[in-house]
Amino acid sequence: MGQRVHFVVDPQGWCCMGLIILIWLYNTIFIPKVILFPHYEEGNISVVAVLCYYFCSLFCIASLFRASVADPGKLPENPKIPITELERWELCNKCNMMRPKRSHHCSRCGHCVRRMDHHCPWINNCVGEDNHWLFLQLCFYTQILSSYTLILDFCHYYYFLPLKKKNWDVFVFRHELALLRISAFMGLIIFSAISRLFYTQLMGIFTDTTSIEKMSNCCEDMSRPRKPWQQTFSEVFGTHWKILWFIPFRQRQPLRVPYHFANHA
């Protein structure tokens, strides 16, 4: 089953996403040119370190683009509701459409989204049932890439041997210190912000609650059975194969959820 493309027309979201892409481009261009390639040529690091950096960078930008254009779970205008599931649906008081329980109306996008977690301006899209897994991958690989960048910045000055050959006429070497300071500053900001967000997202999956449900305190039903963490993660990522949880280049297949595990928000 192919994943539908969802494009949000929001200038604020475009600016936020553009800023993220500029930061990604900055580190993907200058870090290899200043640190990785020169130290690799002089034998201070192996080719594995270079390839790992580019793999992290590729997975990070891939999850960003896919999370931003993936349909988060937008409900159709005239959904066909099985008679056996009528009690699991409710009427939205904003768009007057029937929707499954645990759905939410996004005022910025103007429609209801299944199991909506929040609207994220940094991906210019809602985070819902169908793209939550991509948002988690984005947070994960952003942490990996920013921490990797910080480690390289630190090792360049305090661990790696000094470079023997430098072309001081090249821009990146004439402004090396300034470029790496900017990289380290951006890495610290992004790592600290994403770490907190990623922790919040993981706790939400462990407890099977969304960010909206936590803020509205509408999931305090202690009588419902608690799912194992493997099941909640499998439902979000659409597969029981844990290795596939880390791969953004695939299609998500929704898993059937038994009725007795359904939450009523």
JOURKA-V909767 format. One record per backbone hydrogen bond with DSSP energy under -0.5 kcal/mol. NH is the residue of the N-H (numbers start at 1). CO is the residue of the C=O. E is the energy in kcal/mol with one decimal. If there is no record, write none. Layout:
# JOURKA-V909767
nh = (NH/NH)
co = (CO/CO)
e = (E/E)
This chain:
# JOURKA-V909767
nh = (6/9/10/14/15/16/17/18/19/20/21/22/23/24/25/26/27/28/29/30/31/32/33/34/35/36/37/39/40/41/42/43/44/45/49/50/51/52/53/54/55/56/57/58/59/60/61/62/63/64/65/66/67/68/69/70/71/75/79/81/82/85/86/88/89/90/92/96/99/101/103/104/106/106/107/110/111/113/114/116/117/118/120/120/121/123/124/125/127/128/129/130/131/131/132/133/135/136/137/138/139/140/141/142/143/144/145/146/147/148/149/150/151/152/153/154/155/156/157/157/158/159/160/166/168/170/173/174/175/176/179/180/181/182/183/184/185/186/187/188/189/190/191/192/193/194/195/196/197/198/199/200/201/202/203/204/205/206/207/208/208/209/212/214/215/216/217/218/222/224/231/232/233/234/235/236/237/238/239/242/244/245/246/247/248/250/253/254/258/261/262/265)
co = (69/7/8/10/11/12/13/14/15/16/17/18/19/20/21/22/23/24/25/26/27/27/29/30/31/31/32/35/36/37/38/40/39/39/46/46/47/48/49/50/51/52/53/54/55/56/57/58/59/60/61/62/63/64/65/66/4/112/76/79/80/82/83/85/86/99/97/92/90/88/100/113/104/111/105/106/106/104/73/113/127/127/118/125/119/120/120/120/118/126/114/72/72/128/128/236/131/132/133/134/135/136/137/138/139/140/141/142/143/144/145/146/147/148/149/150/151/152/153/154/154/155/155/164/166/167/170/170/171/173/175/176/177/178/179/180/181/182/183/184/185/186/187/188/189/190/191/192/193/194/195/196/197/198/199/200/201/202/203/204/205/204/117/210/211/212/213/213/220/221/228/228/229/230/231/232/233/234/234/240/241/242/243/244/246/248/238/252/256/258/259/263)
e = (-4.3/-0.5/-1.1/-2.2/-2.2/-2.2/-2.6/-2.5/-2.0/-1.7/-2.2/-2.2/-2.1/-2.3/-2.7/-2.4/-2.1/-2.4/-2.0/-2.6/-1.2/-0.5/-1.1/-2.8/-2.6/-1.4/-3.0/-2.0/-2.2/-2.4/-1.3/-1.1/-2.7/-0.9/-0.6/-1.0/-2.5/-2.8/-1.6/-1.9/-2.4/-2.5/-2.2/-2.5/-2.7/-2.1/-2.2/-2.2/-2.1/-1.7/-2.4/-2.4/-2.2/-1.7/-1.6/-1.4/-1.8/-1.8/-0.6/-0.7/-0.6/-1.7/-1.2/-1.6/-1.8/-2.9/-2.7/-1.2/-2.8/-2.8/-1.5/-1.9/-0.6/-2.6/-0.7/-2.6/-0.8/-2.7/-2.3/-1.1/-3.7/-1.0/-0.6/-2.3/-0.6/-0.9/-0.6/-1.8/-3.1/-0.7/-2.3/-2.0/-0.5/-0.6/-1.3/-0.5/-1.8/-2.1/-2.0/-2.3/-2.2/-2.4/-2.9/-2.0/-1.9/-2.1/-2.6/-2.5/-2.5/-2.3/-2.2/-2.1/-2.3/-2.3/-2.4/-2.2/-2.9/-2.1/-0.8/-0.8/-2.3/-1.9/-3.3/-0.5/-1.1/-2.0/-0.8/-1.8/-1.8/-0.8/-2.4/-2.3/-2.1/-2.2/-2.0/-2.6/-2.4/-2.5/-2.4/-2.2/-2.1/-2.5/-2.5/-2.2/-2.1/-2.9/-2.1/-1.3/-1.8/-3.3/-2.2/-2.1/-2.4/-2.5/-2.3/-1.8/-1.9/-2.5/-2.1/-0.5/-0.5/-2.7/-0.7/-2.0/-2.1/-1.9/-0.9/-1.5/-1.2/-0.8/-0.6/-1.9/-2.3/-2.0/-2.2/-1.7/-2.7/-1.6/-1.0/-0.8/-1.1/-1.2/-1.0/-1.2/-0.6/-1.4/-0.7/-0.6/-0.5/-1.7/-2.1/-0.7)
